[in-house]
Amino acid sequence: MLAAIEVEDLTHRFGERTALDGVSFSVRAGEMFGLLGPNGSGKTTMFRILSTLLRPLSGRVRVFGADLRDDPDAARRSFGVVFQKASVDGKLTVLENLRHHGRLYGLSGAALAARCEAMLRRFDLAERAGDRVETLSGGLQRRVELAKGLLHQPRLLLLDEPSTGLDPGARRELTRHLVELRDRDGVTVVLTTHYMEEAERCDRVGIVNEGRLVTVDTPSALVASVGGDVVIVHSDDAETLAPRIAERFAVPAGIVDGAVRIERQGGHELVRDIVDAFPGAVKTITFGKPTLEDAFIHVTGRRLWESGDGAAAAEAAA
């Protein structure tokens, strides 16, 4: 089966900063694939390249076999795009936005009317077709973005941080629509995200950090890779406590977000032993089964939401 996306040794720089460093992966047709990473990790650069807004310095990208360097127009015809920032015109009605977008793809007359009607029904927007987009809630505006991106019936939908600015209910609704597109229509969905619950609904997730694709796997396999319970110890002097715990119990103990973090089977037993061994050094201690966020920490050594050293600003400005 022809892959929806093939990325080979993709590299891109902004001045002296490397935004993408030899990234390679593929996306199977009909799957929902997430690129998970913090701001400044390279996700937005990847999205801009995939959507043909940015030409990579080196490497190759193919979309359903069409090379983005040699035949970007063929690639564009096969995908729809939902940007992080709204690309709909707030002064136009929902229907007017769809009509204008359809004409950009060569639709007109009865065919355009039929596609607009289908999208309005699909995303429960028929009753709001005559409303200006600026009067809609954030969740409804995102539905308009989805309807617009799918108007020309693309095989691939690219979304850049689609849940940004949405409340939890609207985020869940958006994810439901994306899952339905994959399951009912066979649309390949590729999204960038920093929301764990969004990544968890993907078939596979690629973890991006500092311009590199660290790993790609299913969410369940990523969680299983942690290999034990996660114990978090808060202390007034975590830097001193971590090596003492590591030496006493022969376990790797790192510092994440100012606390000692340990991965080990039988975490409840280790909690008891740490408290007994270092009662004066422990302020609070918790343990639990690993999550996708723990898997991210496991492979990157940092929390997802930690800010970088200006990389995010540089990437956004590029």
CORWO-V848181 format. One record per residue. N is the residue number from 0. RES is the residue in one small letter. SS is DSSP state (@ for helix, = for strand, . for the rest). OMEGA is omega in whole degrees, -180 to 180 (NA if undefined). Layout:
N	RES	SS	OMEGA
N	RES	SS	OMEGA
This chain:
0	m	.	180
1	l	.	179
2	a	.	176
3	a	.	180
4	i	=	172
5	e	=	179
6	v	=	-176
7	e	=	172
8	d	=	-175
9	l	=	180
10	t	=	176
11	h	=	-179
12	r	=	170
13	f	=	-175
14	g	.	-180
15	e	.	-176
16	r	=	177
17	t	=	-180
18	a	=	176
19	l	=	-171
20	d	=	175
21	g	=	-177
22	v	=	177
23	s	=	174
24	f	=	175
25	s	=	178
26	v	=	-179
27	r	.	177
28	a	.	177
29	g	.	178
30	e	.	175
31	m	=	-171
32	f	=	-179
33	g	=	170
34	l	=	-173
35	l	=	178
36	g	.	-180
37	p	.	173
38	n	.	-179
39	g	.	-178
40	s	.	-177
41	g	.	-178
42	k	@	-177
43	t	@	175
44	t	@	178
45	m	@	-180
46	f	@	-179
47	r	@	178
48	i	@	180
49	l	@	-179
50	s	.	177
51	t	.	176
52	l	.	-176
53	l	.	179
54	r	.	-178
55	p	.	178
56	l	.	179
57	s	=	-176
58	g	=	-178
59	r	=	175
60	v	=	176
61	r	=	175
62	v	=	-173
63	f	.	176
64	g	.	-179
65	a	=	-180
66	d	=	-177
67	l	.	177
68	r	.	-172
69	d	.	-175
70	d	.	-178
71	p	@	-179
72	d	@	178
73	a	@	178
74	a	@	-178
75	r	@	-179
76	r	@	-175
77	s	@	-178
78	f	=	170
79	g	=	-173
80	v	=	170
81	v	=	-176
82	f	.	178
83	q	.	176
84	k	.	-176
85	a	.	177
86	s	.	175
87	v	.	179
88	d	.	-176
89	g	.	-178
90	k	.	178
91	l	.	176
92	t	=	177
93	v	@	-178
94	l	@	179
95	e	@	177
96	n	@	-180
97	l	@	-179
98	r	@	-179
99	h	@	180
100	h	@	180
101	g	@	-180
102	r	@	177
103	l	@	178
104	y	.	175
105	g	.	178
106	l	.	178
107	s	.	174
108	g	@	-175
109	a	@	-179
110	a	@	178
111	l	@	-180
112	a	@	-179
113	a	@	179
114	r	@	178
115	c	@	-180
116	e	@	-180
117	a	@	-180
118	m	@	177
119	l	@	179
120	r	@	-174
121	r	@	-176
122	f	.	175
123	d	.	-179
124	l	.	-174
125	a	@	-178
126	e	@	-180
127	r	@	-175
128	a	.	-178
129	g	.	-179
130	d	.	173
131	r	=	-176
132	v	@	-178
133	e	@	-180
134	t	@	-176
135	l	.	174
136	s	.	179
137	g	@	180
138	g	@	178
139	l	@	177
140	q	@	177
141	r	@	176
142	r	@	177
143	v	@	178
144	e	@	178
145	l	@	180
146	a	@	180
147	k	@	-178
148	g	@	-178
149	l	.	-174
150	l	.	-176
151	h	.	176
152	q	.	179
153	p	.	176
154	r	.	-175
155	l	=	176
156	l	=	178
157	l	=	-179
158	l	=	179
159	d	=	180
160	e	.	-172
161	p	.	-177
162	s	.	-178
163	t	.	178
164	g	.	180
165	l	.	175
166	d	.	-175
167	p	@	180
168	g	@	179
169	a	@	177
170	r	@	179
171	r	@	179
172	e	@	179
173	l	@	179
174	t	@	178
175	r	@	178
176	h	@	-179
177	l	@	178
178	v	@	179
179	e	@	178
180	l	@	178
181	r	@	-172
182	d	@	-175
183	r	@	-173
184	d	@	180
185	g	.	179
186	v	.	173
187	t	=	-177
188	v	=	177
189	v	=	-177
190	l	=	169
191	t	=	-177
192	t	=	167
193	h	.	176
194	y	.	-178
195	m	@	-177
196	e	@	177
197	e	@	179
198	a	@	-178
199	e	@	-180
200	r	.	-180
201	c	.	175
202	d	.	176
203	r	=	-178
204	v	=	172
205	g	=	180
206	i	=	-177
207	v	=	179
208	n	=	178
209	e	.	174
210	g	.	-179
211	r	=	172
212	l	=	-171
213	v	=	-179
214	t	=	176
215	v	=	177
216	d	=	175
217	t	.	178
218	p	@	-179
219	s	@	179
220	a	@	178
221	l	@	179
222	v	@	-179
223	a	@	-178
224	s	.	179
225	v	.	170
226	g	.	177
227	g	.	175
228	d	=	178
229	v	=	-180
230	v	=	180
231	i	=	-179
232	v	=	176
233	h	=	-176
234	s	.	175
235	d	.	-180
236	d	.	-177
237	a	@	-178
238	e	@	178
239	t	@	-176
240	l	@	-175
241	a	@	179
242	p	@	178
243	r	@	177
244	i	@	-179
245	a	@	-179
246	e	@	-176
247	r	@	-172
248	f	@	177
249	a	.	178
250	v	.	173
251	p	.	-180
252	a	=	-179
253	g	=	177
254	i	=	177
255	v	=	179
256	d	.	175
257	g	.	180
258	a	=	177
259	v	=	-179
260	r	=	-177
261	i	=	173
262	e	=	-179
263	r	=	172
264	q	.	180
265	g	.	-177
266	g	@	-178
267	h	@	178
268	e	@	179
269	l	@	177
270	v	@	180
271	r	@	-176
272	d	@	180
273	i	@	179
274	v	@	179
275	d	@	-175
276	a	@	-175
277	f	.	-174
278	p	.	-178
279	g	.	-176
280	a	.	-175
281	v	.	174
282	k	.	175
283	t	=	179
284	i	=	-179
285	t	=	172
286	f	=	179
287	g	=	177
288	k	.	-177
289	p	.	177
290	t	.	178
291	l	@	176
292	e	@	176
293	d	@	177
294	a	@	177
295	f	@	178
296	i	@	-178
297	h	@	-175
298	v	@	-177
299	t	@	-177
300	g	.	-179
301	r	.	173
302	r	.	-178
303	l	.	-171
304	w	.	178
305	e	.	180
306	s	.	179
307	g	.	-176
308	d	.	180
309	g	.	-179
310	a	@	180
311	a	@	-179
312	a	@	180
313	a	@	-179
314	e	@	-178
315	a	@	-177
316	a	@	-175
317	a	.	NA
